Amino acid sequence: MHCTECGNPSLVEGELIHSDGDKTKFSPTGDPKLKRTLGMGGRPVRAYGCPRCGRLQFSVEFNEEDLKKYQSFEGEQQRSAVEQEGND
């Protein structure tokens, strides 16, 4: 993994931790609100800091079930802003 800002290949891996000691988690939109409220079902978040420019990047640890669910889409997908700009 490289820094998306300056291209530095030497990133420092870490965790985001709240002042109360809890780790930050990612909850996809559509997860049951009760699960999010109770702090259940979130996906771990990894953080990477660039010692050269100070940029902080994040990644989410998806499980096998998530990969199956989110890699298959139903219906027409929206075009990205880049695709839309290229066709206008």
DOMI-551086 format. One record per atom (N, C-alpha, C): residue number from 1; residue in three letters; x, y, z. Coordinates in nm, 2 decimals. Last residue first. Layout:
NUM_Ala_X_Y_Z
...
This chain:
88_Asp_-2.04_1.35_-2.13
88_Asp_-2.11_1.48_-2.15
88_Asp_-2.05_1.57_-2.24
87_Asn_-1.87_1.14_-2.09
87_Asn_-1.98_1.12_-2.19
87_Asn_-2.06_1.25_-2.21
86_Gly_-1.70_1.21_-1.88
86_Gly_-1.65_1.17_-2.01
86_Gly_-1.75_1.16_-2.12
85_Glu_-1.87_1.25_-1.67
85_Glu_-1.80_1.37_-1.72
85_Glu_-1.75_1.33_-1.86
84_Gln_-1.95_0.99_-1.61
84_Gln_-2.05_1.08_-1.65
84_Gln_-1.98_1.20_-1.72
83_Glu_-1.71_0.87_-1.53
83_Glu_-1.78_0.82_-1.65
83_Glu_-1.88_0.92_-1.70
82_Val_-1.66_1.03_-1.30
82_Val_-1.57_1.03_-1.41
82_Val_-1.63_0.98_-1.54
81_Ala_-1.88_0.96_-1.14
81_Ala_-1.87_1.10_-1.19
81_Ala_-1.77_1.11_-1.30
80_Ser_-2.01_0.64_-1.25
80_Ser_-1.93_0.73_-1.16
80_Ser_-1.92_0.87_-1.22
79_Arg_-2.35_0.54_-1.29
79_Arg_-2.22_0.57_-1.35
79_Arg_-2.14_0.66_-1.25
78_Gln_-2.52_0.30_-1.10
78_Gln_-2.50_0.44_-1.14
78_Gln_-2.36_0.45_-1.19
77_Gln_-2.64_-0.01_-1.23
77_Gln_-2.55_0.06_-1.14
77_Gln_-2.53_0.20_-1.19
76_Glu_-2.94_-0.18_-1.25
76_Glu_-2.85_-0.09_-1.31
76_Glu_-2.77_-0.02_-1.21
75_Gly_-2.96_-0.49_-1.06
75_Gly_-3.01_-0.38_-1.13
75_Gly_-2.90_-0.30_-1.19
74_Glu_-2.74_-0.58_-0.79
74_Glu_-2.86_-0.61_-0.87
74_Glu_-2.90_-0.48_-0.94
73_Phe_-2.41_-0.70_-0.75
73_Phe_-2.51_-0.60_-0.75
73_Phe_-2.63_-0.63_-0.83
72_Ser_-2.18_-0.85_-0.55
72_Ser_-2.28_-0.88_-0.65
72_Ser_-2.39_-0.77_-0.64
71_Gln_-2.02_-0.77_-0.35
71_Gln_-1.96_-0.78_-0.48
71_Gln_-2.06_-0.82_-0.59
70_Tyr_-2.16_-0.77_-0.11
70_Tyr_-2.13_-0.64_-0.18
70_Tyr_-2.07_-0.65_-0.31
69_Lys_-2.19_-1.05_-0.05
69_Lys_-2.30_-0.96_-0.05
69_Lys_-2.27_-0.84_-0.14
68_Lys_-1.93_-1.15_-0.05
68_Lys_-2.03_-1.21_-0.14
68_Lys_-2.15_-1.12_-0.16
67_Leu_-1.81_-0.99_0.14
67_Leu_-1.76_-0.99_0.01
67_Leu_-1.86_-1.05_-0.09
66_Asp_-1.96_-1.05_0.37
66_Asp_-1.97_-0.92_0.32
66_Asp_-1.92_-0.92_0.17
65_Glu_-1.88_-1.32_0.41
65_Glu_-2.02_-1.29_0.39
65_Glu_-2.04_-1.15_0.32
64_Glu_-1.60_-1.28_0.47
64_Glu_-1.64_-1.35_0.35
64_Glu_-1.79_-1.32_0.31
63_Asn_-1.56_-0.94_0.60
63_Asn_-1.56_-1.08_0.61
63_Asn_-1.61_-1.15_0.48
62_Phe_-1.35_-0.65_0.56
62_Phe_-1.47_-0.72_0.53
62_Phe_-1.46_-0.87_0.55
61_Glu_-1.20_-0.41_0.72
61_Glu_-1.18_-0.56_0.71
61_Glu_-1.32_-0.62_0.69
60_Val_-1.12_-0.11_0.56
60_Val_-1.21_-0.19_0.63
60_Val_-1.19_-0.33_0.61
59_Ser_-0.88_0.16_0.59
59_Ser_-0.93_0.04_0.52
59_Ser_-1.02_-0.04_0.62
58_Phe_-0.76_0.49_0.56
58_Phe_-0.83_0.39_0.63
58_Phe_-0.87_0.27_0.54
57_Gln_-0.49_0.73_0.61
57_Gln_-0.58_0.65_0.52
57_Gln_-0.64_0.54_0.61
56_Leu_-0.36_1.04_0.66
56_Leu_-0.41_0.93_0.73
56_Leu_-0.51_0.86_0.64
55_Arg_-0.06_1.22_0.59
55_Arg_-0.19_1.18_0.54
55_Arg_-0.23_1.05_0.62
54_Gly_0.20_1.31_0.64
54_Gly_0.10_1.31_0.74
54_Gly_-0.04_1.27_0.71
53_Cys_0.41_1.28_0.46
53_Cys_0.32_1.40_0.44
53_Cys_0.21_1.41_0.55
52_Arg_0.58_1.08_0.58
52_Arg_0.63_1.18_0.50
52_Arg_0.54_1.30_0.49
51_Pro_0.44_0.89_0.73
51_Pro_0.54_0.97_0.80
51_Pro_0.59_1.09_0.72
50_Cys_0.11_0.82_0.70
50_Cys_0.22_0.85_0.62
50_Cys_0.32_0.94_0.70
49_Gly_-0.08_0.57_0.85
49_Gly_-0.03_0.71_0.85
49_Gly_0.09_0.72_0.77
48_Tyr_-0.37_0.38_0.84
48_Tyr_-0.23_0.39_0.79
48_Tyr_-0.19_0.53_0.79
47_Ala_-0.60_0.17_1.02
47_Ala_-0.55_0.31_0.98
47_Ala_-0.41_0.30_0.94
46_Arg_-0.88_-0.04_0.99
46_Arg_-0.74_-0.02_1.00
46_Arg_-0.70_0.12_0.95
45_Val_-1.17_-0.14_1.15
45_Val_-1.11_-0.03_1.07
45_Val_-0.96_-0.03_1.09
44_Pro_-1.40_-0.41_1.16
44_Pro_-1.28_-0.34_1.21
44_Pro_-1.22_-0.25_1.10
43_Arg_-1.75_-0.36_1.13
43_Arg_-1.63_-0.42_1.08
43_Arg_-1.51_-0.34_1.13
42_Gly_-2.02_-0.43_1.36
42_Gly_-1.93_-0.34_1.29
42_Gly_-1.81_-0.41_1.24
41_Gly_-2.17_-0.60_1.52
41_Gly_-2.17_-0.62_1.38
41_Gly_-2.08_-0.52_1.30
40_Met_-2.27_-0.38_1.79
40_Met_-2.25_-0.51_1.73
40_Met_-2.25_-0.51_1.58
39_Gly_-2.34_-0.15_1.92
39_Gly_-2.20_-0.17_1.89
39_Gly_-2.17_-0.31_1.84
38_Leu_-2.60_-0.09_1.96
38_Leu_-2.54_-0.17_2.06
38_Leu_-2.39_-0.20_2.03
37_Thr_-2.64_0.05_1.72
37_Thr_-2.66_0.12_1.85
37_Thr_-2.59_0.04_1.96
36_Arg_-2.61_-0.15_1.53
36_Arg_-2.52_-0.03_1.53
36_Arg_-2.52_0.04_1.67
35_Lys_-2.83_-0.31_1.59
35_Lys_-2.69_-0.36_1.60
35_Lys_-2.59_-0.25_1.61
34_Leu_-3.04_-0.13_1.54
34_Leu_-3.02_-0.19_1.68
34_Leu_-2.88_-0.24_1.69
33_Lys_-3.02_-0.10_1.26
33_Lys_-2.99_0.02_1.35
33_Lys_-2.96_-0.03_1.50
32_Pro_-2.88_-0.33_1.05
32_Pro_-2.98_-0.30_1.14
32_Pro_-2.94_-0.19_1.24
31_Asp_-2.72_-0.19_0.76
31_Asp_-2.71_-0.28_0.88
31_Asp_-2.82_-0.24_0.98
30_Gly_-2.76_0.02_0.60
30_Gly_-2.85_-0.09_0.58
30_Gly_-2.83_-0.20_0.69
29_Thr_-2.43_0.11_0.56
29_Thr_-2.57_0.16_0.55
29_Thr_-2.65_0.04_0.52
28_Pro_-2.19_-0.07_0.75
28_Pro_-2.25_-0.03_0.62
28_Pro_-2.39_0.02_0.64
27_Ser_-1.98_0.05_1.00
27_Ser_-2.11_-0.02_0.98
27_Ser_-2.17_0.02_0.85
26_Phe_-1.66_0.02_1.14
26_Phe_-1.74_0.06_1.02
26_Phe_-1.87_-0.02_1.01
25_Lys_-1.53_0.13_1.45
25_Lys_-1.58_0.03_1.36
25_Lys_-1.66_0.09_1.25
24_Thr_-1.27_0.21_1.68
24_Thr_-1.36_0.26_1.58
24_Thr_-1.40_0.14_1.49
23_Lys_-1.24_0.07_2.00
23_Lys_-1.19_0.09_1.87
23_Lys_-1.30_0.13_1.78
22_Asp_-1.25_0.22_2.33
22_Asp_-1.31_0.14_2.22
22_Asp_-1.25_0.17_2.09
21_Gly_-1.14_0.40_2.51
21_Gly_-1.07_0.27_2.48
21_Gly_-1.13_0.19_2.38
20_Asp_-1.24_0.65_2.53
20_Asp_-1.29_0.55_2.63
20_Asp_-1.23_0.41_2.61
19_Ser_-1.14_0.78_2.32
19_Ser_-1.09_0.82_2.45
19_Ser_-1.13_0.72_2.56
18_His_-1.10_0.53_2.05
18_His_-1.17_0.64_2.12
18_His_-1.11_0.67_2.26
17_Ile_-0.86_0.46_1.81
17_Ile_-0.92_0.42_1.94
17_Ile_-0.98_0.55_2.01
16_Leu_-0.76_0.32_1.52
16_Leu_-0.83_0.44_1.58
16_Leu_-0.90_0.39_1.71
15_Glu_-0.44_0.18_1.47
15_Glu_-0.58_0.16_1.50
15_Glu_-0.63_0.30_1.55
14_Gly_-0.18_0.13_1.21
14_Gly_-0.23_0.16_1.35
14_Gly_-0.38_0.14_1.36
13_Glu_0.11_0.13_1.01
13_Glu_-0.02_0.08_1.04
13_Glu_-0.06_0.10_1.18
12_Val_0.27_0.36_0.81
12_Val_0.27_0.30_0.95
12_Val_0.13_0.26_0.98
11_Leu_0.42_0.32_0.49
11_Leu_0.31_0.37_0.58
11_Leu_0.32_0.29_0.71
10_Ser_0.61_0.36_0.25
10_Ser_0.64_0.33_0.39
10_Ser_0.53_0.39_0.48
9_Pro_0.58_0.46_-0.01
9_Pro_0.55_0.32_0.02
9_Pro_0.56_0.27_0.16
8_Asn_0.44_0.76_-0.10
8_Asn_0.54_0.70_-0.01
8_Asn_0.49_0.55_0.01
7_Gly_0.26_0.92_-0.25
7_Gly_0.32_0.79_-0.31
7_Gly_0.42_0.72_-0.22
6_Cys_0.12_1.13_-0.15
6_Cys_0.26_1.15_-0.20
6_Cys_0.33_1.03_-0.26
5_Glu_-0.15_1.04_-0.12
5_Glu_-0.12_1.18_-0.14
5_Glu_0.02_1.20_-0.20
4_Thr_-0.17_0.77_-0.08
4_Thr_-0.25_0.83_-0.19
4_Thr_-0.22_0.97_-0.22
3_Cys_0.10_0.57_0.00
3_Cys_0.02_0.69_0.04
3_Cys_-0.05_0.74_-0.09
2_His_0.05_0.22_-0.08
2_His_0.12_0.35_-0.09
2_His_0.03_0.46_-0.04
1_Met_0.09_-0.12_0.00
1_Met_0.00_0.00_0.00
1_Met_0.09_0.12_0.00
